[in-house]
Amino acid sequence: MDFKQREAIALFRMSIIGDLLVAGLTPEQRQRLLKDKANRVYSIPGSRRTRIALTTLRDWLRLYEQGGLDALKPAFRCDKGHSRGIPSEIADRIVTLKEEDPSRSVHTILAMLRHANLLPPSLWLPASTVYRLLSGHGFSNRLSPRPAKKDLRAFAYEHPNQLWQSDVMHGPPIPDPKTGKRRKTYLIALLDDATRVIPHAAFCFSEKLLDFLPVFRQALLKRGLPDRLFVDNGAAFVSTHLSIICASLRVALIHARPYSPESKGKIERYFRTLRGQFLSQIDLDLIANLDDLNARLWAWIEGEYHRTPHRGLAGGQTPQTPIDRWMLHADSLRQAPRDIDEHFLVRAERLVYQDRTVHLNAQIFEAPAEYVGLRIELRYDPSRLPLREAFLYDKGHRTETLRPLDLHANTRIRRNTNDPQEKTEPSKKTSGLNYVELLHHSHQALLQPQPATDDPSPEGQTP
């Protein structure tokens, strides 16, 4: 399982348990949410199952509390390369037989495979294993509930930062300093559900993720951390990077159901007010750039919108202004962390080549020698291009700062002789003997003439 697959599974698990981490939930409310989630049907990444057990949900909550998003990533398999469960060929045959006749029981399917000699005698399949396989492919003995009519109900959260809504509105065309021509704008806004306060909003020249993130960051710095962020299914809101940011900040990212604009009625009503009171009165001839437009936008938000009694904040009494409702609970809100920029860094996995280089975002960086041949996790700020630095992370902690490769500077750098890649093998004890040399010396000794020796003869005999 590679880096992206493990990250996708972690984000899926976070999307399931996100609203269970909201502060202030009573044990009864949490238990009710757990049971509701256990009864739902999911499309689980990397699995054929469609349901999640209560014990599994509690395990995910415990893991996130202990180690954050990284703890939700599945561990590497210790039995990698070995088959487990049902062999793929037999699983395909079981599913095919069930599709052919959904009334066939598991016992009948296994009997058919045995009689057709398609199930090895040595392979024993428990009925529960086959049930799980079929359940993962949508076969179940449970009756499907009748489709209910769409249930639309008004709702409002009680306290600030329990839920933020975000959406994008088409804005007026203004001059683009880069081209000198008029260019269409988009208003990216966030709204607090309980108070109708606008944490932050800004006009941009596009509605991409790189435009949304600075607006979201400013909203967090100004108004603190929300428990939930409610968005639609636009390209900027379904990105993996936004999911990672929200998960690391303990913000539950919730997506509206497709084709249900009524679920974001409060922010749509805000857009309608903005069109009628702000855009209809603005003189576009006085707008030279985005800064001019956004400065006038915030003069209207802070000076008019936030200080005007809102009909939705009445509750049977005199309507309150958004800022007055906000200030009632401002002291109890979660503040943005000091290292908030760390949470907005993009994550990527890269291989370190033999020359200690790493390729990232069409640039080349130098990595420490001890990482040669390994895959490492890098994080970087996508708003600063070209990149001046990238950060190396190990087990969720920053360990190194990588700089872009400078080929000319490397010609003047003395190589580190202690580089682990250049270390020689440790010296070994040797006998000092060589087989061929020993044979050579022995042969030379045989060829040498033997010196004469004085051998006295017995007395009275001549030699």
N, C-alpha and C positions, 0 to 999 in steps of 0.2 A: 504494500500500500504506500503510495508516494505522498509527498508533502501536501499537494492540493487535495487529494482524497481525504486525508486525515483532517485537514482544515475544514473541508466541507462538512464532514461528519460532526466536528466540534460546533460549527455554526448552526447546524440543524438541531443539535441537542440544546444549544443556548436558546434558539427560537422557541423551543418547547417549554423550557423552565423559566424563561425570562420574567414572566409576570408573577412567578412564584417567589421571586427575590425582592419584590416590592416591599418596602418598609411599611409596617403598620398592619400587616395581614394577621388576623387572629388565627389560632390553630384550627378552628372550625372552617374558616374561609379557605385556608390552605388545603385542608383535607378535601373540601368540596371541589376545589380546582383540580386536585390530583385525581380524584375519581372521574371527573369530567374528561380530563386528558387521557386517562387510561381507557375510556370507552370510545374514543375517536379512532378514525382510520387515517393512517398516514402513508405517505410515500417516503420510506426510509432509505437514505443513501447507502448503497452497498449492502442492502439486505432485501430479502423477499418477504419479510414480515410486514404487516400493516398495522400492528398494534404494539403498544408499549406498556409493560407491566408497571404496577405501582412501585414495586421494589426497585425497578430500573430507574424510574423517575426520582426516587429518593436517593439512589446512588449518584445520579447526575448532580443533584443539588449538593450532596456532600462533597463531591469532587470539586465543584466550582467554588464552594466556600473555602476549600483547602488550597486550591492552586489556580483559580481563575480559568480563563478560556483554554490555556494550554493543558490543564488537567482533564478537559473534556475530550481531548484527542485520543483516539484508540491507541492502546499500546501495541508495539510491534509484536508480531506473532513469533513465539519461540519454536513453533513447528512448521515454519515456512518451508514450502516445497513438498509437504505431505498432504494427502487428501484427507478431508474430514467430512462427515455427513454422508450424503448419498452421492455416488459417482454421477457425473454430469450426463452420461449416456442413459443411465437408468432413470435419472430424474426426468429427462425429456420424455422417455417412454411412459412414465407414470402420468405426467401432465397430459400427454397426447391421449391416453386412454380415458382420462377424466373428461377432457374436452369432447371426445367422441360420444360419451354417454355420461352426463353429469350425475345420473342416478347410481352409478357404480360405486360401491363402497370400497374402502381401503382394502379390506380382506379380499374382495373379488379381484381388484387390480393386481394385488401381489400373487394371488393364485394363478391368474392368467399369465403373468410373467414367468412363473415357475414352470407351468405346463408347456409354455413355448420355449423353454430352455434359455430364456433371456435374463434370468436372475441366477447368478452363480450360487451353488449350494452353500458355499462357504460364507456368503454374505447374508447376515441376519439384519433385517430392517424392522425396528420397533414401529408399531402403528402410530405412536405419537410423532415420530420423525416424519412419517409420510403425511400426517395431518398438517404439520407445520409447513411442509413443502406446498401442499395444495392450498392452504390458507394464504400463503404468500403470493399465489397466482390468482387470488380472488375467489377461490372455491370455499364455501362455508355452508354449514348446515343451518346457520341462523337465518331467520327470515329478515329480509331487508325492510326497514321501516318505510311507511308511505311518505312520499315527499310532502313536506309541510309548506303552507303558504308563507310568503315572505313576511317576516315579523319586523316592522319598523317601529322603533320607540325612541322618544327623545331621552337624552341622558346628559348628565353633567357631573363632573367630579367635584368633590367638596373642597379640596385644598390645592394651592398652587403647586405646580411641577409634578402633579400626579400623572398628567398626560399632556404632551405637546402634539399639536397637529402641524403638518407642513405640506405645502403645495406650491405650485408655480402658476403665475398669471402672465399672460402676454401683455407687454407694455408698449409705450410709444416709441417710434423711431427717433434716434438722436444722432448727432455727428460722432463718427468714429475717428479719433485723432490720428490713427494709423493710416487710414485710407482717405480721410477728408470727406467721405460720403456718409449719408445717414444710414443707420443700421438698427434693426429691430432689437428691442430689449425684452428681458424677462424679469419679473419680480419674483424672487425667492423669499418666502416668508415662513415664520414659525409663530404659532399662536398657542397660548396657554389655555387649556379647556376650562378650568375653573374660574379664571379671572378675566379672560379675553385680552390679557396683556400680550403685546407683541415682543417676545424676547429679543428678536432681531429680524430685520428684513433689508433687502438690498436689491437694486436693479443690476442685472448683468447682461452681457451680450449673448449668453447661451444658457442652457439649463442642464449642463453636464455636471458630473460629480465634482470636478475640480472647481466649479462655481458654487456648488452647494456647500462644500466643506468649510470654506472661510466664513460663510454666513452662520453655519451651525456652530463653529468654534466661537465666534463672537457672542452668540446667544448663550452658550455655556458660561463664558467669562462674565457676562453681564447679569444673568439670572440664575445661575447655578445648574445643577444636574436634574433632569426630569427622570421620573421613574419609567415612563413609557414614551416612545416616539411613534406616532401614528402617521403613516405615509401611504401613498398609492403605489402602483406597480410600474412607475416610470423607470427609465434606464438608470437614472442617478440613484434611485432609492433601492434597487434590487442588487446593487453591486456588493461583491464580497467584502470590499474594503470598508464600506459603511457598516456592514454587519460586524466586522472585527472591532471597529471603533466603539460601537454601542456595547458590544459584549465586554470589552475591556473596561468601560466606564460604568458597567452594571446598569445599562439602560436597555429596557426591553424594546426591541424593534418590531413593530406590528404593521403588517401590510393590509390595506383594505381589500376586500374581495373585488375581483374584476367587475367592471360595469356597475359599480355601486357608488356613484358620486354623492348620494344622500348621506353616506356615512361620514363625510367631511363637511357637513352643512355649516359648522361654525366658521371655518376659514373661508368657505365660499361666500358666506354672508359678509365677512370682513372685506373680501375683494370687491363685493358690490358697493359697500360703503366707500371704499377707497376710490373706485371709479367715479362715483357720484360727487364726492367732496374734494378729492385731490386732483385726479387726472383731468376732470372736466374744467378745472379752474387754472391749470398750470399754463404758462406761456412758454411754449417750446422754443421760441426764438431766443430766449434768455439762457437756454441750456446748451453749454459748450461740450460737456463730457459727462461721464457717469458720476463723477464726484459732485457736480452741480445738481444733478437729478436726485442723488441719494441725500444730499444735504437738505434739500427742500422736503424730501419724503420724511426725514426724521424730525424736521421742524413741525410738520403736520401731526406725526404720530405722538410726539412728546407734548406738544403744545395744545393739541385739539383732541385727538382720538383717546388718549389715555386719561384725559381729564373731563370727558363728557359722560354723564350718566348713561349706562347701558341697559336697555330694556331687559336683556337676558339675565341681568344681575339683580333683579327686583326681589323675587321669591316672596311675593305678596306684600312687600314693603316698598319704601321709596327706593328707586333704582340707585345703585352705587356706580361710581366710576371704576374702570378697570384698575387704575393704580391704587385706589383706596382699598379695594378688595384684596389686592396683592399684599399691601402693607400689613394687613391683619395677621399674616402668617410668615412674613419675610424672615423672621429670626430663626425659624426651624427648618430652613431649606438646606439641601446638600450643596456645598460650594464646589466649584471646579477644582481639581487637583493642581498643584503647582507644576507638575510635569505633564500638563495637558498636551503639549506638543508631541510628547512621546507616543501618545495614544493615536495621533493622526498620521503617523508614519506608515508608509506602504510596506508590506512584507513580501519578500521573495526568497526563493531557495536557488542557490547557484553552486556550480562546481568550480573548485580552485584548480587551475591547470598547473602543469609542471613548472612553468616559469613564474608561478605565484600570482597569476593574473586572474581576475574575475570579470566577466562581462555582465553589465547591468545597465538597462535602459539605453542601449546603443553607446555605452561608454565602457572604458576599461579601467579597473581599479587594481591596486596591489594589495595582496593579503599576506598575513604572516606565514612564514615557511612551514610552521607545524601543521597548517591546514591543507597542504598540497595533497591533491587526490581525494579530498573530502567534500561533501556537499554541506554548505553552511547557510544559515539564515541571515539575510541582510534586510535592513529597513532604511527607508529614505523618504525625504520630503518631496512629493511630486510637484509642488508648486514652485520649486526652485530649479529651473532647467537652464543650462546644463547643470548637472549635479556637481557640487564642490566636495561632497563627502557622502559616505554611506557608513552605516553603523552595523557592526557584527554583533549578533546576539547568540548566546549559548544558554539553552534552557530558560529562556525568557528574560535573561539579564544581559545588558550591554557589556561587552568585553573589549572591543577594539573600535577605532574609527579609521576607516579606509579612505585613502586619498586617490584621486585619478592618477593613472600611470604617467610618469614623466620619463620618456626614453632617454633624453639627453642627460638628465640628472643622473640616471643610472650608470652612465659611462664614467662618472667621477666618484662613484660610491665603491668603497672597498668591500669585497664580499666577506661575509661572516664565515670564518672557518669553522665556527661551532655550529653551523647550520646542520640540523639533524639529517638533512638529505645528503650531506657530504661527509658524515662521520664514517670512519673506517671501522672494520670489525675489530673487536678487542684482541690483543695479542694472545697467542696460545703457547703453552709449553711444548717444546719440541725435543726430540731425542738426539738430534744432531746426526743421525744415521741416514744414509741414502742407499737404497738397494742396488742401483746400477753402479755406483761408485765402489761399493763393497765388492761386487763381482769383478770390477776392473782391477782393483788392487790385488785381489786374490789371484787373478789370472797373470798379472805381471810378476807376482812373486814366484809362480811356477816356472816362468820363462827364464828367470835369473839363474846363472850357473851356480852350482853348490860348491863352496870352498873345500879344498882337500883337508883331511883330518889325519893326525898321527895316531895309528892304531897299532900298539905294540904287539908283536907276534909272540907266540909261546916260545919259551926258551929252547934253543937247539934246533929251531925250524926257521927256514928262510921263507920270506913272503912269496 
